[in-house]
Amino acid sequence: MPEAVPNVLSIAGIDPSGGAGLYADLKTFAALRTYGCGVVAALTAQNTQGVRAVHVPPADFLRAQLDTLFADVAIAATKTGMLASAAVIETTAERLAHWRAQGQSPIVVVDPVMVAKSGDALLDRQAVGALVEALLPLATVITPNLPEAAVLLGRTAPESRREMIRAAEALRALLPTDDGHWVLLKGGHLPGSELVDLLFDGEHLHEFVAPKAATKNTHGTGCTYAAAITALAARAGSPLTDAAMREVVREAHRYLQGAIAASGALAVGHGHGPLHHFHALWL
């Protein structure tokens, strides 16, 4: 019999332009041979040029979405994206913990979306506190960029690889102390011609390096990267070893770079365009 296709879940916001959030996650899940499910945590008025407005559905409706899905569909891995309020974060964490105790979604990838491309904060202090206290303890891996790491740690953003390493160590301290939890700190905001990401589990440190692409088509890169990790981790299976997670991130990194490189084939909007999520499938 053919290998079963894993079901994976994104809990995220809706971007009408399709480049980021839930729509980008579902494209990534499909491109990487998993079946994508989605729970809407936020609705945005957004395009390639920026976010105009955000509507957050009531936490009770988020809870209903999650419970209805988990009661019927076996989920191998969950990715969280834009969770725009403390109530949404706390509800998400509480229901993930409830359903994990019943065998659902052993893998949780937390993409802590909290800083817009403009630099504006997307979460207030109460929501950041809920993220750290309620959601991070459930995380298999967290995927902050440097501005997000600064918010989580309450310090300035790293400005060098050495400072990135120290930040990765501090972020790992926010996760459970046992094995099987990782920080993927994304260094795209550092100056220079290379992109450097660090994967750290509290003991082993791995670097993933790529040249910076000469393109403005970067809308949804963080969402896509985390979604790729979610899909590939689901395919790898739980529990994940350090070697398995290293390979998951390596493959996700390769997929992301390919999606960026092929993005010129698309013509979407007048701002930061989307990635080509199906670059390996469209001939």
PATIRO-779902 format. One record per atom (N, C-alpha, C, O, CB): x, y, z. Coordinates in steps of 0.02 Angstrom, whole numbers, plus 50000, padded with zeros to 5 digits. Glycine has a CB too. Example, Ala and Ser with C-alpha at 12.3 -4.5 7.8 and 13.67 -1.06 7.14 Angstrom:
// residues 2
506604971650390506154977550390506604983550390507124983450423505654977650452506424988850354506844994750357506455000250394506705005750402507044997050286
***
This chain:
// residues 283
500424994050000500005000050000500445006250000500985006250030499535000050061500215011649967500595017849968500625020850037500175019750078500305022949918501155024650050501235027850115500675032950126500505036750081501915031250121500395032950186499855037650201500105044750198500665046250219499545036150269499685049250173499855056350169499695059550236499125059150259499475059850111500185062850269500035065850334499555071850328499595075550279500685068150368499115072550376498695078550382499045083650426499265082050481497985076750411499105089750402499435095050440498975101050444498545102150401500125096950408499065105050496498605110550511498985117050517499525117350546498225109150576498695122350489498925129150501498385132950538497805132950518499105132650434498585136250592498155140850629498445147750617498955149550645498105139150707498125151750574498445157850551497935162750524497335161650528498965156250496498185168250497497755173450470497675172750395498065169350361498035180250486497165175950369497005175950297497315182150264497185187850286496235175750285497725181150214498005186450172497665186050104497795181250067498785185850166497225190850086496865190350023497305189849962497095187149910496415196250016497925192349965498375192049907498675185049898498965183649846498925197049914498595180749948498815173849941499555172649954499785166949949498655171349875499925177949971500645177149978500875174850046501405171850053500975183349962500475176350097500685174850166500105171550203499565170450175500905181350203500235169950267499705167250309499455160450287499825156450259499145172050311498825159350300498515152850291498555150450219498695144550206497795152950314498435154950171498455152950101499155150650080499225145750044498215158650056499665154250102500355152150087500505145450119500835141250089500855157550111500275144450181500395138150216500085132250178500405127150169500105138450287499465133150155499125127650120499475125950054499525120050036498395129450107499725131050019500105129749958500735125749974500905120949939500285136249922501075127850027501695124450046501565117250067501925112750047502035128250103501045116250106500865109450127500755104950065500995099350062500235109550171500375107550017500235103649957500855102249916500965096749892499715107149913501285107449909501895106649870502355101349900502725098049864502265113249865502325100549966502755095750000502395089350020502585085850067503055099050062501855087849982501525081349985501225079750052501295074250078502005076049966500885084750081500475083550141499785086450128499695090550083500805086750204499295084250168498615086750161498525092350211498585091350272498095081050171498365098350186498325104150228497615105550253497135105450215498575110050192497565107050318496955109450349497085116450376497665118150390496705104550405496565120450385496665127250407496135129650457495545128450448496685131850349496365132950508495925136350557496085143750554496665145750560496015133450629495565147750545495655155050537495705158450604495235158250644495075157950495496275161650617496385165150680496335172750672496275176450721497055163350709496365175050609496315182350595496115183250523496285179250479496985185950612495755188650510495595190850442495935197550430495895202050472494815191350431496275198250374496625204550361496395207650295496205204150248497385203450360496425214250294496375217950231497095219550212497405224050240495925224650238497365215750165498085215750153498225214550080497845211150046498435210350196498775217450055499015215849988499775215749991500065215450045498765221049936500095215949933500825215549932501165221849957501765221949967501065214149861500765227149968501045233449990500955234650065501265239250093500735239049952500555230650099500485231550170499815229250197499375227150159500585238550188499755229650263499145227650299498735233950314498995238650344499315223750364498115233950293497665239750304497235238950367497095243850402497225240750244497025232750381496585231650438496615224250458496765219950416495855233850423496465222950521496455216150548495815215150588495635219250629497085214650592495465209650574494875207750614495025201050647495225196250614494235207250569494945200850713495085194750751494425191450770494035194350808495505196350815494275185450745493665182050764493655180550839494195180050869493585175450724493075179850869493035178350941493405171850958493405167150919492305177950963493695171651017494065165751038493615159551041493845154051029494395166951107492975160551057492515154851059492435151650991492365145550985491835157051085492445155750938492395153050871493035149350851493005144250817492235158550820493605151950872494245148450861494225141650895494425136550866494835152650887493985141550956493935135250993493475130350957493635124450952493655136551065492915132750930492455128350894492785125550831492705119650816491815132250875493165129650795493515127250736494005121550755494015116350723493895132950702494405122750807494905117850826494585111450850494795105950829495355120750881494085111950893493775105850920493425101850866493445095750866493285107650976493095105350820492735101850767493225098150722493085092550701492315106850726493785101350706494285098150663494605092150699494615086650671494825103150643494865093250759495225087950794494775082050812495015076450818495545090750857494125083150820493675077650835493595072850777493345067350786492995080450855493795075050717493665071050657494305069050619494335063650592493215074750611494805073450618495385072550575496015071450617496145075250664495485078650528496395066350601497025064950636497555069650608497725069350549497245057450626497825074050651498305079150631499005077050654499105075750714498115086050659499475076650608500155074550625500575080350651501025079350692500495071450565500435086350626500835092150646500425098450636500005098850591501495092550606500545103350680500195109750677500695115450675501205115350709499725110650738500545120350633500935126550630500485132350654499915132950631501215127950558500745136450698500375142550716500725148550685501335148950683500335143350793500315153150660500575159250630500315165350666500445166050726500385159650556499955169650631499715175850662499155174350711498595172650691499485180750608499305175050775498815174450829498795181350861499245183250899499005168750881498265185150847498295192450855498085195150923498075201150932497875195450803497925190850970497725193351036497895188151089498005182351074496975195051039497925190451152498065185851207497535180451211497695174651224498115189651274496905182251201496355177351205496425171951152496315166051165495685180851198496615173951092496705169151037497295164551053497255158451042496825172850970497845167351077498435163251094498265158351149498435152451145499015167751115497945160651201497785156351258497295150851238497375145151260497485160351315496805152451196496335147351173496685142251130496575136251137495765150551134497115144551085497495140051042497915135251084497905129251072497945143950994498285137951132498715133851174498305128851215498495122951220499125138151221497755131051243497345126651285497055120851246497045115251269496785130651318496815122351185496525116951145497055112351115496945106351109496095119851088497635115051096498175110751072498395105951128498505100051115498775114951047498465108551189498665104251245498135098951258498295093151271498775108551308497495100951255496955096151266496975090551214496925084651232496275099651263497045092251151497015087151099497665083251093497665077451072496845090451032498225086351111498855082651112498815076951163499085071551151499455087251127498495078251219498425073051271498015067051245498035061651274498085075951333497645068151191497255062851161497585060151097497265056651057496555065251145498215061751087498605058951032498635063150970498915061050919498325052551014498345069150972498345073450913498975077950911499235080050963497715077650912499195079350851499715084250837500305084150886500395088950924499415091050836500695078750885501285078550929501805083750911502225085550952501595071750928501785086250849502265091250825501905098050820501385098550789502575089250756502195103150851501935109950847502495114650828503005115150862501605112050915502395118150773502875123150748502585130050761502055131650735503035122050671502925134050801502675140650819503075145950780503675146950793502735141950897502735149150734503025154950699502755161150734502175162950723502845154950621503145164450776502885169750819502805176350781503205180950789503335170750879502295176750739502175182650699501985188450745501445188350775501615181450644502425193350750502285198850797502555205550774502435210650806502565197250864502935205650719503205211950693503085212250618503295207650582503975212550710502755217450594502615218350523503265220350486503745222450517502065223650512503255219550419503835221550379504015228850390504595230750384503705220250306503515232850405503625239950418503985241150484504225246650497502965243750418504025235950526504305236650592503785237750646503955237850706504785242150593503155238650627502625239750675502475233450715502485227850687501985242250640502325234250779502155228550822501455226150805500995230150798502205230450896501375219550799500725216550785500395213750848499805212250848500795211150734500785213050902500525210350965500665215351021501205218351024500825203450981500185216051066500305220151125500675216151178500795210151169499645222951154500865219451233501275216151284500925210151315501245205151330501465221151338500265210751325499895205151354499905199051309499975193451332499165207351368499845200151243499855194651196500545191451193500595185351189499645197051126501065195451195501745192651195501845188351258502135182951254502275198351193501595190751315501635186751376501275180151370501525175051393501365190651434500685180251339500305174051330500675169251283500675163151294499605175551301500995171951232501385167851186501935164151223502035158151214501675172051129502305167851263502875164951300502645159951352502935154551359503285170451333502125161751389501915157651446501465151751427501495146551459501565161951496501045152551376500555147351360500745143251299500645137151299499885150451349500995146451246501095142851183501795139951176501865134251153500965147451125502315143651195502995141051186503115134451222503495130251197503495146151209502815133251281502915126751313502665120751272502855115151286502585126751380502245122051222501995116651180502405115751116502295110951079501275118051162502875120151104503215120451040503735114851032504135113551077503545127251031503715111650974504265107350953504835111650927505415110450942504035102350899504665116750888505155121450861504835128250855504245128750837505435119050793505215133450870504995140350858505435143350805506025141650799505015144650924505145147950765505505150450706505515158050703505305160950653505185147650642505765161450754505765168850753506295171650706506825168650697505865171550822506145177450678506675181350646506995185750699506805185350758506405185650586507465189950680507835193750731507395198850768507455199350829508415197250699506965202750733506525207250770506045203550818505905205950873506115211350722505805197650797505365193850840505735191050900505475190750956505045188050800506365188950889506775186650945506875192250995506855191151056507465184150920506975198350970507065204051015506445205151058506515206551118507215210450975505855204551030505235205451068505165199851120504995201251178504625205551022505285193651100505215188051146505695188651205505525186751261505335181551110506295191351193506805191551245506835198251281507175198951332507475190151214506465203251255506475209851286507155213151282507375216451330506275209251357507485212451225508145215451215508195217851143507745216651103508715210451232508735221151126508835223351057508975217351012509205212151035509405228451053508835218250948508925212750901509665211250890510075215850890508585214450834509845204950880510545203250866510795206850803510425207850755510625195650858511435208650805511735212250749512345208550721512695211250678511945219150770512465202350743513025198450719512875191050731512395189450767513695200450754513275186650701513185179450713513285177750786512925173650815513655175350669513795180950817513915179550888513315181450930513125177750976514545183350912513015187150917512425189150954511835184650938511405183450981512245196550939511805182150876511275177250859511335170950902510835168250925511305175550785511945168650911512045162550951511805163651022511475159451051512795160450950511985169451051511765170951119511005171451122510695169151171512085177451144510695174351071509965174851070509645167951063509145166551095509735179351012509935163651022509675156851014509695153051081509235149351097510065152950960510235154051118510295150851183509765153351231509455149551268510995152051213509655159951230509145162851275508435160651254508025159351298509185170551273508305160151189507655157851166507535150551185506985148651202507605158751090508065146551180507985139451198507785138651271507435133951289508635135551184507985143351313507815143151383507075144451395506815143151449508225148251422506715147051344505995148251350505595141951335504995141751347505785153751303505925136751309505595130551291505695125351345506115126251390505855127951223505315119851343505405114651393506125112051394506475112251343504935108751379506345109751451507055107951460507225101051431507815099551422507235108151532506735096851417506885090151392507075090451318507005095651286506285085551402507315084851293507505084451222506895085151177506325084451198507865077751209507035086651113506505086951064506185093751056505615094251034505985082151083506565099051073506325105851064506885110051034507455109751057506065108951132506715113850982507225117550946507035124850936506445126750935507345114350878507555128950929507485135950907507795136350837508365134350827507825140950957507415138950789507685140650724507675148250720507145151250709507285137350664508255151450729508305158650729508515160850659509055158950635508805161150783508095164850627508195166750557508565173450554508345178450584507525167250520509125173550518509555179450518509515183850457509985187350440510245177250525508945183650423508875187550362508945195050370509085198650322508225186150331508865197550431508915204850443509635207150454509765213150458508485206750502510105202450460510795204450468511055207550403510855205450349511235198450489511495212550408511805215350347512275210150316512485205350349512195221850362512425211150252512875206650218512535203150160511945204150147513145201550265512915199150125512675195850064512405188950076512155185750029513235195450014512435186450139512205179650154511625179750203511565184150246512775175550181511205174750196510685173350246510935167750291511125162450266510005171350211510935168850356511175163850403510615162250453510375166750488511815166350440510415155950456509935153650505510275148750553510705144950532509325150250470510085148950616510375144650667509845139950696509305142250715510695148850723509995133550699509565128650731509915126250794510485123950792509405122550682509565126750851509875125250916509385121450959508805123450967510105131750952509615115850987509195111751031509405112051104509165108151145509195104551007509855116551121510125116851188510815113851194511175115051242509675113551236511005109951144511665106751143512005107351076512585109151071511595099351163511635105751022511915105750955511705112050918511125114050919511695099550916512185115250885512065121250846512225119850773512775117550757512475127250873511745121350728511845120250657511705126750619511235130350636511395114450632512115128150569512015134050527511755132050459511945126950431512675137950520511315136250432511055135450364511175142150329510915147250350510285133350363511565141950275511785148050243511575147950170511605142850136512555148750248511345153750146511165154650076511315161850056511305166250098510405152850064511455163049992511545169949970510885173749971510355170849957511855170249899510915180149986510305184149983510105185149910510525186849868510415191050018509475184049896509225184549827509095191849810508845195649851508585180349818509255193749749509125200549725508415201049699508305201349639509635202649670507935201049744507235201349726506845204849781507035204549840506945194249712506295208049762505845210849813505265206049827504805207749866505575217649790505275200149796504745195249806504885191149869505115185449866504675190649744504755194249926504905191049990504285190650035504345189050094505455194950026503695192150008503085192050048502925184850067502835180550023502495195250009502875183450131502695176850154503275172050163503165165950169502215173850107503895174550164504465169950171504445166350239504565160350242505125173850164504305170050293504285166850359503735161650364503845156250392504195172050412503145163250339502585158550339502775152250300502665146650324501955161750309503055153250242503215147650198503745143150229503695136950227503465150150131504255146150258504795142350291504515137950347504645132050350505345147150318504115141050392503835137250448503345131950424503325126450452503475141950496502965133450372502495128450345502875122550314502665116850321502035131650292503425124050281503835118650252504115114150307504125108050300504405121550209504345117150361504595113250418504035108950446504155103150463504875117950473503435111750451502865107950478502715101850434502635096350460502245112450482502685102850369502525097350324503065092050325502915086050329502445099950252503695094150322504245089350320504325085750386504505079850388504885092850300504195089250442504225085950507503675080750513503785075350541504165091050563503085082250487502535077450488502725071150449502575065650469501895080450460503055072150392503255066450352503815062450386503855056350378503485068750284504245065950424504785062450459504515058450518504785053150535505295067450484503975060950549503665057350604503935059350672504475062150677503745050050595503535057950723503705059650792503855053250831503545048150819503125063650826504345053450878504745059250899505305060650850505545056150815505035058050969505515066950847506045069150803506705069150839506755071550896505885076150774507215066350807507895066750834508225073150809507965076450764508315060550814508795074950837509155080750813509355079950740509305084650701509775082050856509575073850722509765072650652509165073450606509225076150551510065065650645508585070950628507985071550587507775078750579507595080950524507415067350617507785082650633507595089650629508085093550586507885097950548507545092750698508715091950591509215095250548509065094050474509115098650434509925092750565508865087950457508695086450388508055089850367507995092250311508635078950378507565090150413506935093750399507075100950382506825103550332506455093250459507485104350423507635111450411508035112250347507935117050310508005114450470508505107650334508895108150273508445107750211508515111650164509435102450270507975103050212507515102350155507045108350150506905110750095507105095950161506805110850207506375116750206506745122850181506475126850143506095118150277507365123550201507795129050178507895128750102507845133750068508485128850214508015122750077508105121750005507465123549967507475126849916508315114449990506905121249994506255122749962506135130249961505915132949910505685119250000506265133650016506165140850020506595144549970506345149049936506315143350091507225142749965507665146149918507435145149846507475149749805508385143749926507175139149830506905137949764506285142049749506195144449694506755130649756505855142749800505245146749792505405154149782505065157549743504785145849853505915156549816506125163549806506435164449737506265169249702506635165649860506875159849718507215160449654506735160349595506855163649544507725154849646506185156549601505705155849546505155161149548504715161149505505385149049548505165165549598504615170249608504525175149551503985178049542504715173949672505045176249511504995180849455504505178549402504295182549360505665181749424504315172149403503825169649355503125172049370502675171549328503835162049354503015174849430502365177249450502335184849444502845188249450502205175149523501735187449432501625194749429501025196349473500455196549449501515197249355501165197449538500625198449587500755204849625501215205249665500575192349636500365210049611500405216149649500995220649630501385219049586500435214649720501045226249666501545231349652502045232249709502475236649706501205237949637501985228149761502445228649818502905222649822503195220549772502045229349882502965219949882503365213949892502955207949869502475205949902503585213149967503145205149813502765199749783502845193149821503285192549864502965198749712502415188249805502435181749839502975177149810503275178649759501765178349834503075171749845503525166449821503145161849774502525161949771503815162449882503525157849737503225152949692503215146249728503695142349725503615152449623502665144949763502635138949805502655132449766502855127249792502015139149847502435132649703502415126549662502965126449609502875123749555501725125949628503525129549626504065130249577504325123449551504545122949494504635134149606504295118349593504555111749572504025107549536504185102149511504805108049633503405110049533502855106149504502595108949439502345105249397502295105649554502645115549429502395118649368502955118549316503475121649326502155125849381502835115149262503345114449210503195118949151503565119149102503405107149186
***
